[in-house]
Amino acid sequence: MAHIVVLGAGIGGLPAAYEARAKLGSEHRVTVINSVDYFQFVPSNPWVAVGWRSRDQVVLPIAPYLERKGIEFIGRPAESIDAASSTVRLRGGDSVSYDFLIITTGPKLAFDEVEGAGPHMGFTQSICTIDHAEKCFEDFEALCAQPGPVIIGAMPGASCFGPAYEYTMILDAALRKRRLRSKVPITYVTAEPYIGHLGLDGVGDSKGIMEHEFRDHDIRWITNAKTTKVEQGRMYVDELDALGNVFKKHELAFRHSMMLPAFKGVDAVAQVEGLCNPRGFVIVDEHQRSPKYPNIYSAGVCIAIPPVGPTPVPCGVPKTGFMIESMVTAIVHNLEEQLAGAQPTHKGTWQAICLADFGTTGAAFAAIPQIPPRDVNWFGSGKWVHLAKIAFEKYFMRKMRTGNSEPIYEKYVMKLIGFKRLQDRVLRTGPSN
């Protein structure tokens, strides 16, 4: 009997545990360790931040659902990992031994890298966690009571740009519903070299479509933006040229600001010698396995992926839900092979499929593979994306309640995006003979 420990119970961790239980059989133990005792559907946080969702709609208690599947759960933070002895040490002094470890912790939020950033010790809001999103909603309500300038965007080194675009457009829609938009100037401040870069050097016509959306909704922007300091109601930004030189300094006033931080690896993982890169992200091979520790696998935001190219202000590469799903499935199949005495052969597809809600419409993209050159390089928009994102939320929450590990919806989204790509091509060129 082998003991498989999953460290982290987010969008990668819970599916990994469910899939391991379904695929590997009841003779093996599966244990999930998470720093909190609940699962949070992070993609819904932009809605929470404007009051369109409540906490109980996007959060689930973990233990009852895992227990139904015969999966053990420990709701305490991991303090350290002793990879040599295959042990996870927990806060409070206890330890858990494993035969195989799957690391799906997500990131550490590096607010400390910009003075004055963050919702607790600083002056900017965040939508990275449910707690942050609830605090952001409180600040949004204060904005509605006393309207003023808004700054939304991403700090230097950020890698997950999609939620910043979502929150910008959702905030715009929420303010229009309250008939306050004309009193709230919005500026998008981002480390990206251009609007629609997304940490991927663009996807299809993402630059043109997103610039059009911003112009159409009267949203100004500053790109190549290196935010250097934030004070109460004021943000300091250096705008760089293509060579990385400062050519303009901005001092921006705000009443409400949501800025996504750079990510790092969580401390317990980053401290393991030879496991991570200098930022604390887990180094994995093509089979999602650590080259140094063959019984450690990793998936999701916490793994190391190099940037697609140099940018004046550092930009990381996002890891989307579909991509994480493929990593998790590959890991479980590789564990099955290892338990049978064989070498791992399965690989994640690393395809970037994303749905971004804009309040009443939305944008979607497919980058296959994620790192250029690509076989598929498509970006589109429309009301269908808004509806698909709502459907995805309902589907995924049900999936976590039932413990279903089959990526049915993900396959459906691939087909839907394929249809929309074909439709866009026909509209541009006309039907083929």
TORKELUM-529996 format. One record per residue (C-alpha): x, y, z. Coordinates in steps of 0.5 Angstrom, whole numbers, plus 500, padded with zeros to 3 digits. Each point is the difference from the previous one (the first is absolute). Last residue first. Example, Ala and Ser with C-alpha at 12.3 -4.5 7.8 and 13.67 -1.06 7.14 Angstrom:
2
527498514
498493502
END
This chain:
433
468551398
502504506
495505503
502507501
506503502
499504506
494497502
502493498
506501505
496502506
495495499
506495500
503503506
493500503
499492499
507499503
499504506
494496501
503493499
506502505
494502505
497494499
506496502
501504506
493499502
501493500
507500504
498493504
502500507
494500503
500501508
493502500
501507504
506502496
496498493
494504502
505506502
503499493
494500496
496506503
507504499
500498493
493501498
501508503
507500495
496497494
495505501
505506500
503497494
494499496
499508501
506501495
507500499
506496496
507498501
504495496
507497499
499493499
506496497
505504504
507503500
500502505
499497508
492499501
500494495
495501498
498507502
492501500
497506502
493503503
497506501
494503504
493503500
496503505
504500506
507499496
501493502
506497497
500493498
507496499
503495496
508499500
502493498
506497504
498493498
503497506
504494499
499493501
506495500
502498507
505494501
497494502
500496506
492499501
500506505
504504495
495499495
494502504
504506502
501502493
493500499
499504506
505505498
497501493
493501502
503505505
504504494
494500495
495503506
505505501
501502493
492500499
500505506
505505498
507500502
503507498
507502498
504506504
501507498
506504502
500507498
504502493
498493498
504494498
496494497
495494501
502500507
503494503
495495504
501498507
495496503
496503506
494503495
498493499
503493500
505496504
503493501
505498505
502492501
506501495
503506504
506503496
496501493
494501504
494497496
495504495
501495495
504505495
504501506
499504506
503506504
495502506
500508500
504503506
502507496
507497500
498494497
497494504
501493502
508500501
500501507
493501503
499507503
495502494
495494502
499502507
500508498
495500495
503501493
500507497
494505497
501507498
494504502
493502497
498507501
493502502
499507502
495505502
500507502
506502496
505505498
506498495
507503500
503498494
507500497
502500493
506498496
503494505
504496496
499493498
502499493
492500498
499507504
498499507
494504504
502501507
494500505
499503506
493498503
496505505
493499504
504498506
507499498
503495494
507499498
504498494
495498495
503498494
496501494
502498493
493501498
495506503
493500498
494504500
493497500
494504496
496493499
500500493
508502500
501494505
496495496
504503493
507499504
497493502
498498493
507503497
505497505
496493500
500499493
503493500
503499507
505505503
507499502
498495505
500504506
493503499
503504494
493503499
502507501
507501499
507499503
496497506
502503507
493503501
496506502
493500497
497507502
493501501
496507501
494499505
495506500
497498493
500492502
495502506
493498497
500494505
500495494
505504497
505499506
499492500
501500492
507504501
502496506
498494496
505502494
506502505
499494504
500495494
506504497
504499507
497493501
504498493
506503502
503494504
508501499
502506504
507501500
499508501
493501503
493499496
494504498
495505503
500507502
493504502
499507500
494503505
493498502
498501508
495495502
501496493
508500502
498498507
496494497
506498496
504500506
496495504
500496493
507500501
500497507
496494497
504499494
506500505
497495504
498496494
507500498
504503494
495506499
505505503
499507503
505505500
502505506
505495504
501496506
494496499
497501493
507500496
505505498
503506504
507498498
500496494
504493501
496499506
494498497
503493497
494496501
502493501
498495494
495494499
502494505
499495495
506495502
498493499
505496505
501492499
502495505
498505506
501501507
496505504
503504505
497504507
503506503
495505500
500502493
501494496
507496498
499497493
505493500
503497494
506499504
505503495
494505498
500503507
494505499
499506504
494503504
494497497
494504501
494497504
494497497
501492500
496496496
499493498
497497494
495494500
496504495
494502505
506502504
502505495
494504499
499500508
507503501
500505495
495506502
498503494
501507498
497504493
492501502
502500507
504506500
495504496
500502492
498506497
503505505
505503496
506497503
496493500
499500493
508501499
501495505
496495495
506497497
503498507
495495502
502499507
501493503
499500508
504498506
506504499
507499499
499494496
502492501
497495496
501493501
499494496
502493502
500494495
497494500
493503498
502501493
505504496
496504495
494502504
504502506
505503496
495504496
496502506
507503503
502503494
493503499
501503507
507503499
500503493
494505501
502501508
502495505
507500501
505495502
498493497
502494504
501493497
501494505
502494496
497493502
END
